[in-house]
Structures are given as C-alpha cells and as structure tokens.
Amino acid sequence: MNQITVLPGKPLPHGATLVNGGVNFSLFSRNGTEVTLDIFENSDDEFPVFSYKFNPELNKTGDIWHCQLQGLKAGALF
C-alpha cells in the first residue's frame, strides 16, 4: 500500500471520487456523531490496512462528512 496523506477534502460530490493524486470521500449523515473510514487491501481481510477517524472540526460541513486520501488509487476497498 502506498503512503497515504489525509487532507480535509470537499463536501461535494457525495461518495468516493477520484481526484488528482487520491480519492475524496463524502457522505451525508444528519444524526451521525462520528465517522471512521477503513481501507482494505483484499475483500476478505479481517483488519484494515489504513483507518481514519474523521475530525468534526476539519472533516464536517453541515451534515456532510468528508476527507481526501492522497496516495489512494482507484480500486481501493473501503
């Protein structure tokens, strides 16, 4: 797995979107109090190879949680 750098990301568009050098993740949750994003190498892995707990001060705009993982490539499992 490549080195991953976490950036705040953007709230739109929703979902997992390829961006220059990584992937932006955005999801809507009106009542969610926390979000953790887990990245796996294989679909049958028991544990993630990378995990990120969103910081609501950096990774939340209104009801939208977001982050960008630089270094993550297309085909990553989350």
KOLKEBA-948969 format. One record per atom (N, C-alpha, C): residue number from 1; residue in one letter; atom name; y, x, z. Coordinates in steps of 0.02 Angstrom, whole numbers. Layout:
<drentor><pos>NUM</pos><code>A</code><site>CA</site><Y>Y</Y><X>X</X><Z>Z</Z></drentor>
...
//
This chain:
<drentor><pos>1</pos><code>M</code><site>N</site><Y>-59</Y><X>42</X><Z>0</Z></drentor>
<drentor><pos>1</pos><code>M</code><site>CA</site><Y>0</Y><X>0</X><Z>0</Z></drentor>
<drentor><pos>1</pos><code>M</code><site>C</site><Y>62</Y><X>44</X><Z>0</Z></drentor>
<drentor><pos>2</pos><code>N</code><site>N</site><Y>111</Y><X>24</X><Z>-39</Z></drentor>
<drentor><pos>2</pos><code>N</code><site>CA</site><Y>174</Y><X>61</X><Z>-44</Z></drentor>
<drentor><pos>2</pos><code>N</code><site>C</site><Y>213</Y><X>54</X><Z>21</Z></drentor>
<drentor><pos>3</pos><code>Q</code><site>N</site><Y>262</Y><X>98</X><Z>29</Z></drentor>
<drentor><pos>3</pos><code>Q</code><site>CA</site><Y>309</Y><X>93</X><Z>84</Z></drentor>
<drentor><pos>3</pos><code>Q</code><site>C</site><Y>350</Y><X>30</X><Z>75</Z></drentor>
<drentor><pos>4</pos><code>I</code><site>N</site><Y>357</Y><X>-11</X><Z>127</Z></drentor>
<drentor><pos>4</pos><code>I</code><site>CA</site><Y>396</Y><X>-73</X><Z>123</Z></drentor>
<drentor><pos>4</pos><code>I</code><site>C</site><Y>458</Y><X>-67</X><Z>166</Z></drentor>
<drentor><pos>5</pos><code>T</code><site>N</site><Y>514</Y><X>-87</X><Z>137</Z></drentor>
<drentor><pos>5</pos><code>T</code><site>CA</site><Y>578</Y><X>-90</X><Z>173</Z></drentor>
<drentor><pos>5</pos><code>T</code><site>C</site><Y>599</Y><X>-163</X><Z>175</Z></drentor>
<drentor><pos>6</pos><code>V</code><site>N</site><Y>618</Y><X>-187</X><Z>234</Z></drentor>
<drentor><pos>6</pos><code>V</code><site>CA</site><Y>638</Y><X>-256</X><Z>242</Z></drentor>
<drentor><pos>6</pos><code>V</code><site>C</site><Y>714</Y><X>-262</X><Z>237</Z></drentor>
<drentor><pos>7</pos><code>L</code><site>N</site><Y>737</Y><X>-307</X><Z>194</Z></drentor>
<drentor><pos>7</pos><code>L</code><site>CA</site><Y>808</Y><X>-324</X><Z>187</Z></drentor>
<drentor><pos>7</pos><code>L</code><site>C</site><Y>817</Y><X>-397</X><Z>206</Z></drentor>
<drentor><pos>8</pos><code>P</code><site>N</site><Y>879</Y><X>-419</X><Z>221</Z></drentor>
<drentor><pos>8</pos><code>P</code><site>CA</site><Y>889</Y><X>-488</X><Z>241</Z></drentor>
<drentor><pos>8</pos><code>P</code><site>C</site><Y>867</Y><X>-540</X><Z>189</Z></drentor>
<drentor><pos>9</pos><code>G</code><site>N</site><Y>872</Y><X>-524</X><Z>125</Z></drentor>
<drentor><pos>9</pos><code>G</code><site>CA</site><Y>851</Y><X>-570</X><Z>73</Z></drentor>
<drentor><pos>9</pos><code>G</code><site>C</site><Y>903</Y><X>-625</X><Z>61</Z></drentor>
<drentor><pos>10</pos><code>K</code><site>N</site><Y>885</Y><X>-672</X><Z>18</Z></drentor>
<drentor><pos>10</pos><code>K</code><site>CA</site><Y>929</Y><X>-727</X><Z>-1</Z></drentor>
<drentor><pos>10</pos><code>K</code><site>C</site><Y>894</Y><X>-793</X><Z>9</Z></drentor>
<drentor><pos>11</pos><code>P</code><site>N</site><Y>931</Y><X>-845</X><Z>27</Z></drentor>
<drentor><pos>11</pos><code>P</code><site>CA</site><Y>900</Y><X>-910</X><Z>40</Z></drentor>
<drentor><pos>11</pos><code>P</code><site>C</site><Y>876</Y><X>-947</X><Z>-23</Z></drentor>
<drentor><pos>12</pos><code>L</code><site>N</site><Y>901</Y><X>-930</X><Z>-81</Z></drentor>
<drentor><pos>12</pos><code>L</code><site>CA</site><Y>880</Y><X>-963</X><Z>-143</Z></drentor>
<drentor><pos>12</pos><code>L</code><site>C</site><Y>862</Y><X>-912</X><Z>-196</Z></drentor>
<drentor><pos>13</pos><code>P</code><site>N</site><Y>813</Y><X>-926</X><Z>-237</Z></drentor>
<drentor><pos>13</pos><code>P</code><site>CA</site><Y>772</Y><X>-986</X><Z>-240</Z></drentor>
<drentor><pos>13</pos><code>P</code><site>C</site><Y>718</Y><X>-986</X><Z>-186</Z></drentor>
<drentor><pos>14</pos><code>H</code><site>N</site><Y>690</Y><X>-1045</X><Z>-172</Z></drentor>
<drentor><pos>14</pos><code>H</code><site>CA</site><Y>636</Y><X>-1050</X><Z>-123</Z></drentor>
<drentor><pos>14</pos><code>H</code><site>C</site><Y>571</Y><X>-1021</X><Z>-150</Z></drentor>
<drentor><pos>15</pos><code>G</code><site>N</site><Y>530</Y><X>-998</X><Z>-105</Z></drentor>
<drentor><pos>15</pos><code>G</code><site>CA</site><Y>465</Y><X>-971</X><Z>-124</Z></drentor>
<drentor><pos>15</pos><code>G</code><site>C</site><Y>466</Y><X>-895</X><Z>-125</Z></drentor>
<drentor><pos>16</pos><code>A</code><site>N</site><Y>417</Y><X>-866</X><Z>-158</Z></drentor>
<drentor><pos>16</pos><code>A</code><site>CA</site><Y>412</Y><X>-794</X><Z>-167</Z></drentor>
<drentor><pos>16</pos><code>A</code><site>C</site><Y>436</Y><X>-778</X><Z>-238</Z></drentor>
<drentor><pos>17</pos><code>T</code><site>N</site><Y>489</Y><X>-739</X><Z>-243</Z></drentor>
<drentor><pos>17</pos><code>T</code><site>CA</site><Y>520</Y><X>-724</X><Z>-308</Z></drentor>
<drentor><pos>17</pos><code>T</code><site>C</site><Y>524</Y><X>-649</X><Z>-318</Z></drentor>
<drentor><pos>18</pos><code>L</code><site>N</site><Y>499</Y><X>-625</X><Z>-375</Z></drentor>
<drentor><pos>18</pos><code>L</code><site>CA</site><Y>507</Y><X>-554</X><Z>-391</Z></drentor>
<drentor><pos>18</pos><code>L</code><site>C</site><Y>580</Y><X>-538</X><Z>-402</Z></drentor>
<drentor><pos>19</pos><code>V</code><site>N</site><Y>603</Y><X>-484</X><Z>-371</Z></drentor>
<drentor><pos>19</pos><code>V</code><site>CA</site><Y>671</Y><X>-459</X><Z>-380</Z></drentor>
<drentor><pos>19</pos><code>V</code><site>C</site><Y>665</Y><X>-385</X><Z>-396</Z></drentor>
<drentor><pos>20</pos><code>N</code><site>N</site><Y>720</Y><X>-354</X><Z>-414</Z></drentor>
<drentor><pos>20</pos><code>N</code><site>CA</site><Y>720</Y><X>-284</X><Z>-431</Z></drentor>
<drentor><pos>20</pos><code>N</code><site>C</site><Y>693</Y><X>-242</X><Z>-373</Z></drentor>
<drentor><pos>21</pos><code>G</code><site>N</site><Y>633</Y><X>-216</X><Z>-380</Z></drentor>
<drentor><pos>21</pos><code>G</code><site>CA</site><Y>604</Y><X>-171</X><Z>-330</Z></drentor>
<drentor><pos>21</pos><code>G</code><site>C</site><Y>566</Y><X>-205</X><Z>-274</Z></drentor>
<drentor><pos>22</pos><code>G</code><site>N</site><Y>557</Y><X>-271</X><Z>-278</Z></drentor>
<drentor><pos>22</pos><code>G</code><site>CA</site><Y>521</Y><X>-304</X><Z>-223</Z></drentor>
<drentor><pos>22</pos><code>G</code><site>C</site><Y>513</Y><X>-378</X><Z>-233</Z></drentor>
<drentor><pos>23</pos><code>V</code><site>N</site><Y>505</Y><X>-413</X><Z>-177</Z></drentor>
<drentor><pos>23</pos><code>V</code><site>CA</site><Y>495</Y><X>-485</X><Z>-177</Z></drentor>
<drentor><pos>23</pos><code>V</code><site>C</site><Y>539</Y><X>-517</X><Z>-125</Z></drentor>
<drentor><pos>24</pos><code>N</code><site>N</site><Y>576</Y><X>-570</X><Z>-144</Z></drentor>
<drentor><pos>24</pos><code>N</code><site>CA</site><Y>615</Y><X>-609</X><Z>-97</Z></drentor>
<drentor><pos>24</pos><code>N</code><site>C</site><Y>574</Y><X>-670</X><Z>-76</Z></drentor>
<drentor><pos>25</pos><code>F</code><site>N</site><Y>571</Y><X>-682</X><Z>-11</Z></drentor>
<drentor><pos>25</pos><code>F</code><site>CA</site><Y>535</Y><X>-739</X><Z>17</Z></drentor>
<drentor><pos>25</pos><code>F</code><site>C</site><Y>586</Y><X>-786</X><Z>48</Z></drentor>
<drentor><pos>26</pos><code>S</code><site>N</site><Y>579</Y><X>-851</X><Z>33</Z></drentor>
<drentor><pos>26</pos><code>S</code><site>CA</site><Y>624</Y><X>-901</X><Z>59</Z></drentor>
<drentor><pos>26</pos><code>S</code><site>C</site><Y>585</Y><X>-965</X><Z>72</Z></drentor>
<drentor><pos>27</pos><code>L</code><site>N</site><Y>594</Y><X>-994</X><Z>133</Z></drentor>
<drentor><pos>27</pos><code>L</code><site>CA</site><Y>560</Y><X>-1056</X><Z>149</Z></drentor>
<drentor><pos>27</pos><code>L</code><site>C</site><Y>605</Y><X>-1101</X><Z>191</Z></drentor>
<drentor><pos>28</pos><code>F</code><site>N</site><Y>596</Y><X>-1165</X><Z>182</Z></drentor>
<drentor><pos>28</pos><code>F</code><site>CA</site><Y>634</Y><X>-1215</X><Z>218</Z></drentor>
<drentor><pos>28</pos><code>F</code><site>C</site><Y>594</Y><X>-1239</X><Z>278</Z></drentor>
<drentor><pos>29</pos><code>S</code><site>N</site><Y>627</Y><X>-1244</X><Z>336</Z></drentor>
<drentor><pos>29</pos><code>S</code><site>CA</site><Y>596</Y><X>-1273</X><Z>395</Z></drentor>
<drentor><pos>29</pos><code>S</code><site>C</site><Y>651</Y><X>-1301</X><Z>439</Z></drentor>
<drentor><pos>30</pos><code>R</code><site>N</site><Y>655</Y><X>-1366</X><Z>443</Z></drentor>
<drentor><pos>30</pos><code>R</code><site>CA</site><Y>707</Y><X>-1398</X><Z>483</Z></drentor>
<drentor><pos>30</pos><code>R</code><site>C</site><Y>697</Y><X>-1385</X><Z>558</Z></drentor>
<drentor><pos>31</pos><code>N</code><site>N</site><Y>634</Y><X>-1382</X><Z>580</Z></drentor>
<drentor><pos>31</pos><code>N</code><site>CA</site><Y>621</Y><X>-1377</X><Z>651</Z></drentor>
<drentor><pos>31</pos><code>N</code><site>C</site><Y>586</Y><X>-1312</X><Z>672</Z></drentor>
<drentor><pos>32</pos><code>G</code><site>N</site><Y>575</Y><X>-1267</X><Z>625</Z></drentor>
<drentor><pos>32</pos><code>G</code><site>CA</site><Y>540</Y><X>-1204</X><Z>641</Z></drentor>
<drentor><pos>32</pos><code>G</code><site>C</site><Y>583</Y><X>-1161</X><Z>688</Z></drentor>
<drentor><pos>33</pos><code>T</code><site>N</site><Y>550</Y><X>-1130</X><Z>736</Z></drentor>
<drentor><pos>33</pos><code>T</code><site>CA</site><Y>586</Y><X>-1087</X><Z>783</Z></drentor>
<drentor><pos>33</pos><code>T</code><site>C</site><Y>573</Y><X>-1013</X><Z>770</Z></drentor>
<drentor><pos>34</pos><code>E</code><site>N</site><Y>520</Y><X>-998</X><Z>731</Z></drentor>
<drentor><pos>34</pos><code>E</code><site>CA</site><Y>508</Y><X>-929</X><Z>712</Z></drentor>
<drentor><pos>34</pos><code>E</code><site>C</site><Y>462</Y><X>-927</X><Z>651</Z></drentor>
<drentor><pos>35</pos><code>V</code><site>N</site><Y>466</Y><X>-871</X><Z>615</Z></drentor>
<drentor><pos>35</pos><code>V</code><site>CA</site><Y>425</Y><X>-861</X><Z>555</Z></drentor>
<drentor><pos>35</pos><code>V</code><site>C</site><Y>399</Y><X>-790</X><Z>556</Z></drentor>
<drentor><pos>36</pos><code>T</code><site>N</site><Y>336</Y><X>-781</X><Z>540</Z></drentor>
<drentor><pos>36</pos><code>T</code><site>CA</site><Y>307</Y><X>-715</X><Z>531</Z></drentor>
<drentor><pos>36</pos><code>T</code><site>C</site><Y>274</Y><X>-714</X><Z>463</Z></drentor>
<drentor><pos>37</pos><code>L</code><site>N</site><Y>291</Y><X>-663</X><Z>425</Z></drentor>
<drentor><pos>37</pos><code>L</code><site>CA</site><Y>263</Y><X>-653</X><Z>358</Z></drentor>
<drentor><pos>37</pos><code>L</code><site>C</site><Y>210</Y><X>-598</X><Z>361</Z></drentor>
<drentor><pos>38</pos><code>D</code><site>N</site><Y>148</Y><X>-615</X><Z>342</Z></drentor>
<drentor><pos>38</pos><code>D</code><site>CA</site><Y>93</Y><X>-567</X><Z>342</Z></drentor>
<drentor><pos>38</pos><code>D</code><site>C</site><Y>74</Y><X>-551</X><Z>270</Z></drentor>
<drentor><pos>39</pos><code>I</code><site>N</site><Y>65</Y><X>-487</X><Z>256</Z></drentor>
<drentor><pos>39</pos><code>I</code><site>CA</site><Y>44</Y><X>-463</X><Z>189</Z></drentor>
<drentor><pos>39</pos><code>I</code><site>C</site><Y>-26</Y><X>-434</X><Z>195</Z></drentor>
<drentor><pos>40</pos><code>F</code><site>N</site><Y>-69</Y><X>-453</X><Z>149</Z></drentor>
<drentor><pos>40</pos><code>F</code><site>CA</site><Y>-139</Y><X>-432</X><Z>149</Z></drentor>
<drentor><pos>40</pos><code>F</code><site>C</site><Y>-154</Y><X>-394</X><Z>84</Z></drentor>
<drentor><pos>41</pos><code>E</code><site>N</site><Y>-202</Y><X>-347</X><Z>88</Z></drentor>
<drentor><pos>41</pos><code>E</code><site>CA</site><Y>-223</Y><X>-311</X><Z>28</Z></drentor>
<drentor><pos>41</pos><code>E</code><site>C</site><Y>-277</Y><X>-349</X><Z>-9</Z></drentor>
<drentor><pos>42</pos><code>N</code><site>N</site><Y>-322</Y><X>-382</X><Z>28</Z></drentor>
<drentor><pos>42</pos><code>N</code><site>CA</site><Y>-378</Y><X>-419</X><Z>-1</Z></drentor>
<drentor><pos>42</pos><code>N</code><site>C</site><Y>-381</Y><X>-489</X><Z>28</Z></drentor>
<drentor><pos>43</pos><code>S</code><site>N</site><Y>-406</Y><X>-536</X><Z>-10</Z></drentor>
<drentor><pos>43</pos><code>S</code><site>CA</site><Y>-408</Y><X>-606</X><Z>13</Z></drentor>
<drentor><pos>43</pos><code>S</code><site>C</site><Y>-455</Y><X>-617</X><Z>72</Z></drentor>
<drentor><pos>44</pos><code>D</code><site>N</site><Y>-502</Y><X>-572</X><Z>83</Z></drentor>
<drentor><pos>44</pos><code>D</code><site>CA</site><Y>-548</Y><X>-581</X><Z>139</Z></drentor>
<drentor><pos>44</pos><code>D</code><site>C</site><Y>-531</Y><X>-536</X><Z>198</Z></drentor>
<drentor><pos>45</pos><code>D</code><site>N</site><Y>-473</Y><X>-504</X><Z>198</Z></drentor>
<drentor><pos>45</pos><code>D</code><site>CA</site><Y>-452</Y><X>-462</X><Z>254</Z></drentor>
<drentor><pos>45</pos><code>D</code><site>C</site><Y>-440</Y><X>-505</X><Z>316</Z></drentor>
<drentor><pos>46</pos><code>E</code><site>N</site><Y>-462</Y><X>-480</X><Z>373</Z></drentor>
<drentor><pos>46</pos><code>E</code><site>CA</site><Y>-451</Y><X>-515</X><Z>436</Z></drentor>
<drentor><pos>46</pos><code>E</code><site>C</site><Y>-381</Y><X>-502</X><Z>463</Z></drentor>
<drentor><pos>47</pos><code>F</code><site>N</site><Y>-354</Y><X>-443</X><Z>451</Z></drentor>
<drentor><pos>47</pos><code>F</code><site>CA</site><Y>-289</Y><X>-424</X><Z>478</Z></drentor>
<drentor><pos>47</pos><code>F</code><site>C</site><Y>-242</Y><X>-403</X><Z>421</Z></drentor>
<drentor><pos>48</pos><code>P</code><site>N</site><Y>-178</Y><X>-418</X><Z>429</Z></drentor>
<drentor><pos>48</pos><code>P</code><site>CA</site><Y>-130</Y><X>-398</X><Z>377</Z></drentor>
<drentor><pos>48</pos><code>P</code><site>C</site><Y>-118</Y><X>-323</X><Z>378</Z></drentor>
<drentor><pos>49</pos><code>V</code><site>N</site><Y>-98</Y><X>-296</X><Z>321</Z></drentor>
<drentor><pos>49</pos><code>V</code><site>CA</site><Y>-79</Y><X>-225</X><Z>317</Z></drentor>
<drentor><pos>49</pos><code>V</code><site>C</site><Y>-5</Y><X>-217</X><Z>333</Z></drentor>
<drentor><pos>50</pos><code>F</code><site>N</site><Y>32</Y><X>-273</X><Z>332</Z></drentor>
<drentor><pos>50</pos><code>F</code><site>CA</site><Y>103</Y><X>-272</X><Z>350</Z></drentor>
<drentor><pos>50</pos><code>F</code><site>C</site><Y>121</Y><X>-340</X><Z>378</Z></drentor>
<drentor><pos>51</pos><code>S</code><site>N</site><Y>161</Y><X>-340</X><Z>431</Z></drentor>
<drentor><pos>51</pos><code>S</code><site>CA</site><Y>182</Y><X>-402</X><Z>462</Z></drentor>
<drentor><pos>51</pos><code>S</code><site>C</site><Y>256</Y><X>-397</X><Z>480</Z></drentor>
<drentor><pos>52</pos><code>Y</code><site>N</site><Y>294</Y><X>-450</X><Z>468</Z></drentor>
<drentor><pos>52</pos><code>Y</code><site>CA</site><Y>365</Y><X>-450</X><Z>484</Z></drentor>
<drentor><pos>52</pos><code>Y</code><site>C</site><Y>384</Y><X>-516</X><Z>518</Z></drentor>
<drentor><pos>53</pos><code>K</code><site>N</site><Y>411</Y><X>-511</X><Z>579</Z></drentor>
<drentor><pos>53</pos><code>K</code><site>CA</site><Y>437</Y><X>-570</X><Z>614</Z></drentor>
<drentor><pos>53</pos><code>K</code><site>C</site><Y>511</Y><X>-577</X><Z>597</Z></drentor>
<drentor><pos>54</pos><code>F</code><site>N</site><Y>529</Y><X>-633</X><Z>567</Z></drentor>
<drentor><pos>54</pos><code>F</code><site>CA</site><Y>598</Y><X>-645</X><Z>546</Z></drentor>
<drentor><pos>54</pos><code>F</code><site>C</site><Y>644</Y><X>-646</X><Z>606</Z></drentor>
<drentor><pos>55</pos><code>N</code><site>N</site><Y>703</Y><X>-616</X><Z>598</Z></drentor>
<drentor><pos>55</pos><code>N</code><site>CA</site><Y>756</Y><X>-618</X><Z>648</Z></drentor>
<drentor><pos>55</pos><code>N</code><site>C</site><Y>803</Y><X>-675</X><Z>628</Z></drentor>
<drentor><pos>56</pos><code>P</code><site>N</site><Y>810</Y><X>-726</X><Z>670</Z></drentor>
<drentor><pos>56</pos><code>P</code><site>CA</site><Y>852</Y><X>-783</X><Z>650</Z></drentor>
<drentor><pos>56</pos><code>P</code><site>C</site><Y>925</Y><X>-765</X><Z>637</Z></drentor>
<drentor><pos>57</pos><code>E</code><site>N</site><Y>949</Y><X>-711</X><Z>666</Z></drentor>
<drentor><pos>57</pos><code>E</code><site>CA</site><Y>1018</Y><X>-691</X><Z>653</Z></drentor>
<drentor><pos>57</pos><code>E</code><site>C</site><Y>1027</Y><X>-657</X><Z>585</Z></drentor>
<drentor><pos>58</pos><code>L</code><site>N</site><Y>974</Y><X>-625</X><Z>560</Z></drentor>
<drentor><pos>58</pos><code>L</code><site>CA</site><Y>977</Y><X>-591</X><Z>496</Z></drentor>
<drentor><pos>58</pos><code>L</code><site>C</site><Y>943</Y><X>-628</X><Z>439</Z></drentor>
<drentor><pos>59</pos><code>N</code><site>N</site><Y>891</Y><X>-666</X><Z>457</Z></drentor>
<drentor><pos>59</pos><code>N</code><site>CA</site><Y>846</Y><X>-696</X><Z>406</Z></drentor>
<drentor><pos>59</pos><code>N</code><site>C</site><Y>847</Y><X>-771</X><Z>405</Z></drentor>
<drentor><pos>60</pos><code>K</code><site>N</site><Y>902</Y><X>-802</X><Z>427</Z></drentor>
<drentor><pos>60</pos><code>K</code><site>CA</site><Y>904</Y><X>-875</X><Z>426</Z></drentor>
<drentor><pos>60</pos><code>K</code><site>C</site><Y>974</Y><X>-898</X><Z>407</Z></drentor>
<drentor><pos>61</pos><code>T</code><site>N</site><Y>975</Y><X>-944</X><Z>358</Z></drentor>
<drentor><pos>61</pos><code>T</code><site>CA</site><Y>1037</Y><X>-976</X><Z>336</Z></drentor>
<drentor><pos>61</pos><code>T</code><site>C</site><Y>1026</Y><X>-1051</X><Z>339</Z></drentor>
<drentor><pos>62</pos><code>G</code><site>N</site><Y>1058</Y><X>-1084</X><Z>386</Z></drentor>
<drentor><pos>62</pos><code>G</code><site>CA</site><Y>1046</Y><X>-1156</X><Z>396</Z></drentor>
<drentor><pos>62</pos><code>G</code><site>C</site><Y>973</Y><X>-1167</X><Z>415</Z></drentor>
<drentor><pos>63</pos><code>D</code><site>N</site><Y>937</Y><X>-1206</X><Z>375</Z></drentor>
<drentor><pos>63</pos><code>D</code><site>CA</site><Y>866</Y><X>-1220</X><Z>387</Z></drentor>
<drentor><pos>63</pos><code>D</code><site>C</site><Y>821</Y><X>-1177</X><Z>343</Z></drentor>
<drentor><pos>64</pos><code>I</code><site>N</site><Y>848</Y><X>-1125</X><Z>313</Z></drentor>
<drentor><pos>64</pos><code>I</code><site>CA</site><Y>810</Y><X>-1083</X><Z>267</Z></drentor>
<drentor><pos>64</pos><code>I</code><site>C</site><Y>800</Y><X>-1014</X><Z>296</Z></drentor>
<drentor><pos>65</pos><code>W</code><site>N</site><Y>738</Y><X>-994</X><Z>301</Z></drentor>
<drentor><pos>65</pos><code>W</code><site>CA</site><Y>719</Y><X>-927</X><Z>323</Z></drentor>
<drentor><pos>65</pos><code>W</code><site>C</site><Y>707</Y><X>-884</X><Z>262</Z></drentor>
<drentor><pos>66</pos><code>H</code><site>N</site><Y>730</Y><X>-821</X><Z>263</Z></drentor>
<drentor><pos>66</pos><code>H</code><site>CA</site><Y>725</Y><X>-779</X><Z>204</Z></drentor>
<drentor><pos>66</pos><code>H</code><site>C</site><Y>722</Y><X>-705</X><Z>222</Z></drentor>
<drentor><pos>67</pos><code>C</code><site>N</site><Y>688</Y><X>-666</X><Z>180</Z></drentor>
<drentor><pos>67</pos><code>C</code><site>CA</site><Y>688</Y><X>-593</X><Z>185</Z></drentor>
<drentor><pos>67</pos><code>C</code><site>C</site><Y>667</Y><X>-566</X><Z>117</Z></drentor>
<drentor><pos>68</pos><code>Q</code><site>N</site><Y>682</Y><X>-503</X><Z>107</Z></drentor>
<drentor><pos>68</pos><code>Q</code><site>CA</site><Y>662</Y><X>-468</X><Z>46</Z></drentor>
<drentor><pos>68</pos><code>Q</code><site>C</site><Y>622</Y><X>-407</X><Z>66</Z></drentor>
<drentor><pos>69</pos><code>L</code><site>N</site><Y>564</Y><X>-399</X><Z>36</Z></drentor>
<drentor><pos>69</pos><code>L</code><site>CA</site><Y>522</Y><X>-340</X><Z>49</Z></drentor>
<drentor><pos>69</pos><code>L</code><site>C</site><Y>526</Y><X>-294</X><Z>-11</Z></drentor>
<drentor><pos>70</pos><code>Q</code><site>N</site><Y>565</Y><X>-241</X><Z>-4</Z></drentor>
<drentor><pos>70</pos><code>Q</code><site>CA</site><Y>570</Y><X>-191</X><Z>-57</Z></drentor>
<drentor><pos>70</pos><code>Q</code><site>C</site><Y>507</Y><X>-148</X><Z>-55</Z></drentor>
<drentor><pos>71</pos><code>G</code><site>N</site><Y>479</Y><X>-135</X><Z>-114</Z></drentor>
<drentor><pos>71</pos><code>G</code><site>CA</site><Y>418</Y><X>-96</X><Z>-120</Z></drentor>
<drentor><pos>71</pos><code>G</code><site>C</site><Y>356</Y><X>-140</X><Z>-129</Z></drentor>
<drentor><pos>72</pos><code>L</code><site>N</site><Y>362</Y><X>-205</X><Z>-116</Z></drentor>
<drentor><pos>72</pos><code>L</code><site>CA</site><Y>307</Y><X>-251</X><Z>-128</Z></drentor>
<drentor><pos>72</pos><code>L</code><site>C</site><Y>304</Y><X>-269</X><Z>-201</Z></drentor>
<drentor><pos>73</pos><code>K</code><site>N</site><Y>244</Y><X>-273</X><Z>-229</Z></drentor>
<drentor><pos>73</pos><code>K</code><site>CA</site><Y>236</Y><X>-285</X><Z>-301</Z></drentor>
<drentor><pos>73</pos><code>K</code><site>C</site><Y>204</Y><X>-353</X><Z>-314</Z></drentor>
<drentor><pos>74</pos><code>A</code><site>N</site><Y>208</Y><X>-374</X><Z>-376</Z></drentor>
<drentor><pos>74</pos><code>A</code><site>CA</site><Y>176</Y><X>-436</X><Z>-398</Z></drentor>
<drentor><pos>74</pos><code>A</code><site>C</site><Y>102</Y><X>-434</X><Z>-381</Z></drentor>
<drentor><pos>75</pos><code>G</code><site>N</site><Y>75</Y><X>-490</X><Z>-361</Z></drentor>
<drentor><pos>75</pos><code>G</code><site>CA</site><Y>4</Y><X>-494</X><Z>-344</Z></drentor>
<drentor><pos>75</pos><code>G</code><site>C</site><Y>-11</Y><X>-485</X><Z>-271</Z></drentor>
<drentor><pos>76</pos><code>A</code><site>N</site><Y>40</Y><X>-470</X><Z>-231</Z></drentor>
<drentor><pos>76</pos><code>A</code><site>CA</site><Y>29</Y><X>-462</X><Z>-159</Z></drentor>
<drentor><pos>76</pos><code>A</code><site>C</site><Y>5</Y><X>-528</X><Z>-129</Z></drentor>
<drentor><pos>77</pos><code>L</code><site>N</site><Y>-35</Y><X>-524</X><Z>-79</Z></drentor>
<drentor><pos>77</pos><code>L</code><site>CA</site><Y>-62</Y><X>-583</X><Z>-45</Z></drentor>
<drentor><pos>77</pos><code>L</code><site>C</site><Y>-24</Y><X>-593</X><Z>20</Z></drentor>
<drentor><pos>78</pos><code>F</code><site>N</site><Y>-2</Y><X>-655</X><Z>32</Z></drentor>
<drentor><pos>78</pos><code>F</code><site>CA</site><Y>36</Y><X>-669</X><Z>93</Z></drentor>
<drentor><pos>78</pos><code>F</code><site>C</site><Y>15</Y><X>-734</X><Z>124</Z></drentor>
//
